[in-house]
């Protein structure tokens, strides 16, 4: 719709009227994909970080996910545009039945437009979220990284990390506790057990406290099975916590250290490339230990989109960090998760031991 702008009369007392100008209003982009338009609680997907070029990142993500998605789940089936939802023919005298039929037709037409992979607004710069439908994100991403790790064939240019998100909830402590109690059961509830670590990342969120989240999640893992132990060098499971605005994204992944923290640019590097690092970097790459940087470090100030709530930054390595993605992951050491004094142990350990964080 055009908006009319009336010019003010010319100075000098002239009788000439201002000429009306019409400026074309900006039209909102039409959404034909169906489903949610932005990251919200209750959806699954894949969180992808990139280096500035988000549009190119989405293109690479679609290409990579469709390639491996077709390999694992078969080609995606599309509905014919001319196909209409089936319904009962004839006129319905019952108003209630006619209303139910109309609602069912609307739902059916919406399902036809849903795609296997659909990009939605993530709520943070240099972060892309791909909503998934009908697949298991953690298995698909693990399959991608496993293939790239074996072949050492680089398939992306702007994608940095690719993290599966198996569940989302509201980013409030009580909501996260309630959701995690059920979410973590398949991996950690007796008789299931395993070694684990917790990595935490927050973007554009100032009301969540990192240490509180870590202590609560560690306590939940310990309550599910007292035999769950922490291993920072080569854990069996890694609990990934990604908070963006008011949404908490959770996942439990395998081979986190082997696949270079799910970084597609690093996983293709061979042992020869890693040997070119200085001894300190090579030691950190080999055993998974990471150095602790205080919040005053200049590397954490390069990305204004990462938020100001991360007090400590854990770099993955010197080659992996980019000016637009400052990594601030916190690893939890929690060997006594079943003990009542868990909270104090995690807090004290995070401040005193540089190898743990």
MOVEN-V996798 format. One line per field, one symbol per residue. burial: I if it has 24 or more other ideal C-beta (glycine too) atoms within 12 Angstrom, else O. Layout:
burial = ???
This chain:
burial = OOOOOOOOOOOOOOOOOOOOOOOOOOOOOOOOOOIIOIIIIOIIIIIIIIIOOIOOIIOIIIOIIIOIIOOIOOOOOOOOOOOOOOOOOOOOOOOOOOOOOOOOOOOOOOOIOIIIIIIIIIIIIIIIIIIIIOIIIIIIIIIIIOOIIOOOOOIIOIIIIIIIIIIIIIIOIOIIIOIIOOIIOOIIOOOOOIIIIIIIIIIIIOOIOIIIIIIIIIIIIIIIIOOIIIIIOOIIIIIIIIIIIIIIIIIIIIIIIIIIIIIIIIIIIOOOOIOOOOOOIOOIIOOIIIIIIOOOOOIIOOIOIIIOIIIIIIIIIOOIIIOIIIIIIIIIIIIOIIOOOIIOIIIOIIOOOOOII
